[in-house]
Amino acid sequence: MGRENLYERIGGAAGLQKLVDTFYDIVENDPDGEILNVLHLRGHGVAHSRIEQFNFLSGFLGGPQLYIEKYGHSNVREMHQHVQIGPEERDAWLLCMSRAIEKIGIEPEAAKILMKHFRRVADLIEAEHRERTGRTAVSYEEAQGAAPMRGLASR
């Protein structure tokens, strides 16, 4: 398999779109996603989030840097600064994403790696809101423990 990045391992743009759509279908229609749906309805809405999560995850997983091209940054703290994210919201997000990954049939090793990276970022976002320290932005590299996202190998 070589050194495919996660974007390629999940099927590129088509696989990522399927993941994002399945995730937000769970958020909108499943009791486990209710807390997240409410947060989205207070903000820009789920339709907006579907687009921007696709754009962000594309670059995050090693594909085209769509979010950076559009907004000039990939600062996950800045993206979520308007949202109060505590342990309950973090855990709901991780549960819904885990279910979406399972539902679309991402192979187990890639699923494990995805969830490891998602958990790290979710913990960082939750900690930022909890601590309110005003620390500097989290970059892709910081979120991944200094592993550059553009070349993130699926290991």
DAMOJO-V549976 format. One record per run of one state. SS is the DSSP state (alpha for helix, beta for strand, coil for the rest). FROM is the first residue (numbers start at 1). TO is the last residue. If there is no record, write none. Layout:
ss-><SS | SS>
from-><FROM | FROM>
to-><TO | TO>
//
This chain:
ss-><coil | beta | alpha | coil | alpha | coil | alpha | coil | alpha | coil | alpha | coil | alpha | coil | alpha | coil | alpha | coil | alpha | coil | alpha | coil | beta | coil>
from-><1 | 5 | 6 | 10 | 12 | 30 | 31 | 43 | 46 | 61 | 66 | 72 | 76 | 81 | 87 | 105 | 108 | 132 | 140 | 144 | 149 | 152 | 153 | 154>
to-><4 | 5 | 9 | 11 | 29 | 30 | 42 | 45 | 60 | 65 | 71 | 75 | 80 | 86 | 104 | 107 | 131 | 139 | 143 | 148 | 151 | 152 | 153 | 155>
//
